[in-house]
Amino acid sequence: MTDIGKAGTFTLGPRVVKRMGYGAMQLAGPGVFGPPKDRVGAIAVLREAVAAGVDHIDTSDFYGPHVTNEIIREALHPYPKDLVIVTKIGCRRGADGSWNPAFSADDLKAAVHDNLRNLGLEAIDVVNLRAMFGEHGPAEGSIEAPLTALADLQRQGLVRHIGLSNVTAKQIAQGRAIVDIVCVQNQYNLAHREDDALIDDLAAAGTAYTPFFPLGGFSPLQSKALSEVADTLRATPMQVALAWLLQRSPNILLIPGTSSVAHLRQNLAAAALRLPSEALAKLDGIAPTRPT
Ligand SMILES: NC(=O)c1ccc[n+]([C@@H]2O[C@H](COP(=O)([O-])OP(=O)(O)OC[C@H]3O[C@@H](n4cnc5c(N)ncnc54)[C@H](OP(=O)(O)O)[C@@H]3O)[C@@H](O)[C@H]2O)c1
């Protein structure tokens, strides 16, 4: 079994987690809606992740909805002391599987209680407020009212730490004036590098950055350069994509998603993969850094 500690650790608020974690979104049914075809397999993935040393799992009660959290609870409760579960709120699923903004104070309170109930927790380690202003990626809009409501739930002891997801630098600054922000979760990977400057700023501030879709999400990454580097290193393209993220910045925490134990093992093994400088240069060329 890979020593995932080889990828190092970073802080999530006062907690220290291994940089190689796991994202649970793939454990719900197709379209992240309804139950999975293989619930036993989903439970096996979670147990394997924790047995391999994963201490950071990303989830949401809107995966399913409820399904993914119920599976996490069945697989892992009572939770290991060192496990940090991060969830996100700000969205409600429609009966057709649609993803709809749910930002009122009542929506957010209900979402926190849904997570607590379905995960079997008295307090949630980290809750990300997931902004929903744009259809494709972060878009400007005030997060003051929903973040103030979430901070209130934190004061009540239901939420330990707060992060932001799908946000701009301006929204992070606005958020920091309201409450301590322990992590930012935006889309970022080898081919999708809009957040290059933001990642560096967050690293300088000691704030964790957790890229979602680290492997490309619903359309896993495909690139000639990626395949060539993988062949040279006798690794898989997905392992190289994860190793590139680990080497990109020390504040990056990985949460690759999979519903397969075989893929999980491959992904965890990326914790021990070091990319030489020629490989990094070739991979950087897939989507050059954006000017700030
Ligand atoms: N904040 C947000 O708005 C937001 C949005 C999306 C996701 N997230 C979080 O980010 C996490 C990661 O994102 P994600 O799961 O959507 O995307 P991802 O990690 O980029 O990729 C998952 C996809 O890659 C496949 N895959 C995984 N490992 C593989 C391997 N070794 N070889 C080949 N294919 C592999 C998976 O299929 P298999 O199941 O077949 O392995 C799945 O189709 C989620 O679990 C969720 O917690 C957050």
PDBQT file of the ligand as one rigid body, heavy atoms in Angstrom, charges set to zero:
ROOT
HETATM    1  N1  LIG A 301     -17.065  22.666  -4.892  1.00  0.00    +0.000 N 
HETATM    2  C1  LIG A 301     -17.636  22.210  -5.965  1.00  0.00    +0.000 C 
HETATM    3  O1  LIG A 301     -18.425  22.886  -6.606  1.00  0.00    +0.000 OA
HETATM    4  C2  LIG A 301     -17.337  20.834  -6.458  1.00  0.00    +0.000 A 
HETATM    5  C3  LIG A 301     -17.715  20.450  -7.752  1.00  0.00    +0.000 A 
HETATM    6  C4  LIG A 301     -17.387  19.183  -8.170  1.00  0.00    +0.000 A 
HETATM    7  C5  LIG A 301     -16.691  18.324  -7.339  1.00  0.00    +0.000 A 
HETATM    8  N2  LIG A 301     -16.332  18.706  -6.092  1.00  0.00    +0.000 N 
HETATM    9  C6  LIG A 301     -15.549  17.822  -5.202  1.00  0.00    +0.000 C 
HETATM   10  O2  LIG A 301     -14.353  17.495  -5.872  1.00  0.00    +0.000 OA
HETATM   11  C7  LIG A 301     -14.162  16.074  -5.858  1.00  0.00    +0.000 C 
HETATM   12  C8  LIG A 301     -13.416  15.646  -7.082  1.00  0.00    +0.000 C 
HETATM   13  O3  LIG A 301     -14.133  15.962  -8.245  1.00  0.00    +0.000 OA
HETATM   14  P1  LIG A 301     -14.805  14.885  -9.206  1.00  0.00    +0.000 P 
HETATM   15  O4  LIG A 301     -14.886  13.561  -8.548  1.00  0.00    +0.000 OA
HETATM   16  O5  LIG A 301     -16.025  15.479  -9.705  1.00  0.00    +0.000 OA
HETATM   17  O6  LIG A 301     -13.809  14.861 -10.426  1.00  0.00    +0.000 OA
HETATM   18  P2  LIG A 301     -12.314  14.289 -10.632  1.00  0.00    +0.000 P 
HETATM   19  O7  LIG A 301     -11.722  13.843  -9.349  1.00  0.00    +0.000 OA
HETATM   20  O8  LIG A 301     -11.615  15.300 -11.430  1.00  0.00    +0.000 OA
HETATM   21  O9  LIG A 301     -12.561  13.061 -11.596  1.00  0.00    +0.000 OA
HETATM   22  C9  LIG A 301     -13.466  12.045 -11.332  1.00  0.00    +0.000 C 
HETATM   23  C10 LIG A 301     -13.641  11.252 -12.614  1.00  0.00    +0.000 C 
HETATM   24  O10 LIG A 301     -12.394  10.632 -12.955  1.00  0.00    +0.000 OA
HETATM   25  C11 LIG A 301     -12.547   9.219 -12.962  1.00  0.00    +0.000 C 
HETATM   26  N3  LIG A 301     -11.331   8.658 -12.356  1.00  0.00    +0.000 N 
HETATM   27  C12 LIG A 301     -10.910   8.808 -11.078  1.00  0.00    +0.000 A 
HETATM   28  N4  LIG A 301      -9.749   8.181 -10.891  1.00  0.00    +0.000 NA
HETATM   29  C13 LIG A 301      -9.414   7.628 -12.063  1.00  0.00    +0.000 A 
HETATM   30  C14 LIG A 301      -8.315   6.836 -12.499  1.00  0.00    +0.000 A 
HETATM   31  N5  LIG A 301      -7.309   6.521 -11.680  1.00  0.00    +0.000 N 
HETATM   32  N6  LIG A 301      -8.294   6.417 -13.786  1.00  0.00    +0.000 NA
HETATM   33  C15 LIG A 301      -9.294   6.752 -14.630  1.00  0.00    +0.000 A 
HETATM   34  N7  LIG A 301     -10.362   7.482 -14.294  1.00  0.00    +0.000 NA
HETATM   35  C16 LIG A 301     -10.419   7.921 -13.001  1.00  0.00    +0.000 A 
HETATM   36  C17 LIG A 301     -13.777   8.919 -12.164  1.00  0.00    +0.000 C 
HETATM   37  O11 LIG A 301     -14.416   7.749 -12.633  1.00  0.00    +0.000 OA
HETATM   38  P3  LIG A 301     -14.428   6.394 -11.750  1.00  0.00    +0.000 P 
HETATM   39  O12 LIG A 301     -15.474   6.573 -10.702  1.00  0.00    +0.000 OA
HETATM   40  O13 LIG A 301     -14.782   5.351 -12.761  1.00  0.00    +0.000 OA
HETATM   41  O14 LIG A 301     -13.056   6.207 -11.210  1.00  0.00    +0.000 OA
HETATM   42  C18 LIG A 301     -14.635  10.144 -12.477  1.00  0.00    +0.000 C 
HETATM   43  O15 LIG A 301     -15.278   9.993 -13.721  1.00  0.00    +0.000 OA
HETATM   44  C19 LIG A 301     -15.590  15.519  -5.774  1.00  0.00    +0.000 C 
HETATM   45  O16 LIG A 301     -15.588  14.204  -5.296  1.00  0.00    +0.000 OA
HETATM   46  C20 LIG A 301     -16.249  16.521  -4.866  1.00  0.00    +0.000 C 
HETATM   47  O17 LIG A 301     -16.019  16.153  -3.522  1.00  0.00    +0.000 OA
HETATM   48  C21 LIG A 301     -16.641  19.962  -5.642  1.00  0.00    +0.000 A 
ENDROOT
TORSDOF 0
